[in-house]
Amino acid sequence: MDNWRKSSHSGGGDGNECVEIANSPTHVSIRDSKTPTTATLTFPPAPFTAFLDALKSAPIINPA
């Protein structure tokens, strides 16, 4: 997969403190930006979109 991209919130410096994402019509892949040659997680687009929607709507919990 050639279209890996990082979040705009990937940290300072070289921006290697996040995940990278790549997508195609049939799947979405995620990898650790610090170790891009290791394993990736791959999902069908619909479940991945549902996961992102759930994250966006989840309440922020501050530990005590």
Backbone as a ProteinNet text record, in pm:
[ID]
protein_1_A
[PRIMARY]
MDNWRKSSHSGGGDGNECVEIANSPTHVSIRDSKTPTTATLTFPPAPFTAFLDALKSAPIINPA
[TERTIARY]
85.7	0	90.5	64.7	151.9	96.5	-26.2	-86.5	-97.3	6.2	6.2	9.4	-67.8	-66.3	-81.3	-26.3	-28.9	-134	-176.1	-268.2	-198.6	-275.1	-219.3	-186.1	-228.5	-200.9	-92.5	5.6	101.9	223.1	222	331.6	432.1	521.7	622.5	737.9	835.7	954.3	920.2	956	930.4	790.3	709.7	569.9	552.4	635.6	628	559.7	472.1	406.4	258.5	228.1	88.1	78.6	-39.7	-60.6	-69.7	-47.9	-66.7	-180.8	-248.5	-362.9	-349	-392.5	-398	-530.5	-591.9	-719.4	-728.3	-814.6	-847	-997.6	-1055.4	-1200.2	-1243.4	-1152.3	-1191.4	-1145.3	-1052.2	-1006.2	-935.3	-921.7	-848.7	-740.2	-616.2	-505	-447	-399	-341	-207.7	-108.1	21.6	79.4	173.5	243.6	347.4	343.4	436.9	581.5	602.3	739	802.1	719	769.6	688.2	702.3	616	636.8	746.3	768.8	712.8	656.4	597.1	452.3	381.3	244.8	148.8	47.1	-60.3	-191.7	-286.5	-423.3	-504.8	-588.9	-667.9	-814.2	-901.1	-1044.6	-1123	-1242.6	-1333.2	-1374.1	-1403.5	-1434.7	-1553	-1662.5	-1781.3	-1756	-1697	-1670.1	-1568.9	-1472.9	-1376.1	-1443.1	-1532.6	-1606.2	-1691.9	-1756.6	-1836.1	-1747.8	-1629.3	-1533.9	-1496.5	-1463.2	-1427.3	-1544.3	-1664	-1782.2	-1802	-1780.5	-1793.9	-1689	-1566.8	-1462.1	-1498.6	-1549	-1583.5	-1697.4	-1787.7	-1903.5	-1883.6	-1772	-1748.3	-1715.8	-1765.8	-1732.9	-1585.4	-1527.6	-1388.7	-1389.9	-1310.7	-1304.8	-1170.6	-1175.3	-1054.1	-1028.3	-911.3	-881.9	-868.4	-911.5	-906.2	-767.4
-116.4	0	123	215.7	331.1	461.6	465.4	592.4	614.8	580.2	600	748.5	789.7	928.9	936.9	1044.5	1065.4	1167.9	1160.9	1258.8	1393.5	1499.9	1632.9	1651.9	1559.3	1562.6	1461.5	1443.2	1334.4	1372.3	1485.2	1521.9	1613.1	1665.8	1758.2	1687.5	1765	1708.2	1638.6	1510.9	1436.7	1377	1402.7	1358.6	1209.2	1140.2	993.9	938.5	1014.9	968.6	939.8	870.7	838.8	716.4	692.5	588	650.1	567.9	608.1	525	579.7	511.7	511.6	405.6	394.7	329.1	373.8	311.9	282.3	189	150.4	128.6	101.2	75.8	-45.6	-138.9	-262.2	-273.1	-187.7	-197.5	-71	-62.7	44.5	-22.6	24.8	-33.5	71.8	26.1	112.1	52.8	141.7	94.6	198.4	154.6	240.8	320.7	452.7	535.2	519.7	473.1	452.7	326.4	229.6	103.7	65	140.2	118.5	-13.2	-81.4	-208.1	-328.7	-305.5	-416.7	-436.6	-517.7	-557.6	-439.6	-457.7	-359.9	-425	-341.5	-386.8	-347.1	-436.5	-409.4	-440.1	-348	-358.6	-329.4	-385.8	-341.4	-196.1	-116.2	25.3	51.5	-20.9	8.2	-9.5	-119.9	-132.2	-28.6	7.2	107.9	244.1	278	404	405.2	293.7	284.2	300.3	243.6	258.1	404.9	474.8	616.5	699.3	671.2	743.7	722.7	600.7	571.5	647.2	655.7	731.8	879.2	933.1	1075.6	1109.8	1016	1044.1	1000	934.5	885.5	1003.5	997.8	1105.6	1097.8	1211.4	1217.5	1190.3	1094.5	1056.3	1100.9	1180.9	1226.1	1138.3	1070.7	985.6	1068.8	1011.8	1083	1084
0	0	0	-88.8	-105.1	-50.1	-8.6	28.3	179.3	255.1	399.4	430.3	531.7	573.8	725.6	782.1	926.3	963.4	1086.4	1140.7	1152.6	1143.4	1166.8	1314.7	1399	1543.1	1579.9	1493.7	1513.4	1596.6	1661.2	1748.8	1681.2	1760.6	1710.1	1641.9	1600	1535.6	1406.6	1399	1274.9	1270.1	1372.2	1370.3	1374.3	1452.3	1453.1	1577.3	1638.9	1761	1738.9	1634.4	1609	1519.9	1473.6	1375.7	1237.1	1138.1	999.3	943.8	845.5	786.7	634.8	574.6	428.4	394.3	286.7	251.5	103	74.3	-62.9	-65.3	-179.7	-182	-99.3	-75.2	-6.8	137.5	182.7	320.7	367	499.7	566.3	648.8	635.9	711.7	805.3	920.8	1022.4	1064.2	1085.8	1136	1231.4	1311.7	1406.1	1328.3	1338.2	1261.8	1308.8	1432.5	1482.3	1425.9	1387.4	1333.1	1210	1100.6	984.3	910.6	936.2	865.4	940.3	1059	1133.6	1090	1161.6	1124.3	1114.3	1033.3	1020.8	1061.8	1097.8	1122.9	1001	952	833	860.5	818.7	843.4	715.9	702.9	596.6	626.6	525.4	548.1	642.1	629.1	711	861	906.7	1050.3	1099.6	1016.8	1058.7	1074.2	983.7	994.8	1120.6	1151	1273.3	1396.7	1395.7	1505.9	1525	1416.9	1427.1	1478.6	1431.6	1479.2	1628.8	1675.7	1818.7	1899.5	1850.1	1919.5	1928.3	1819.7	1816.1	1911.1	1934.9	2019.7	2164.5	2194.7	2331.4	2424.1	2547.4	2642.5	2681.1	2708.3	2755.4	2904.5	2946.9	3087.4	3141.9	3248.2	3314.5	3435.4	3438.3	3554.5	3680.9	3791.7	3919.4	3977
[MASK]
++++++++++++++++++++++++++++++++++++++++++++++++++++++++++++++++

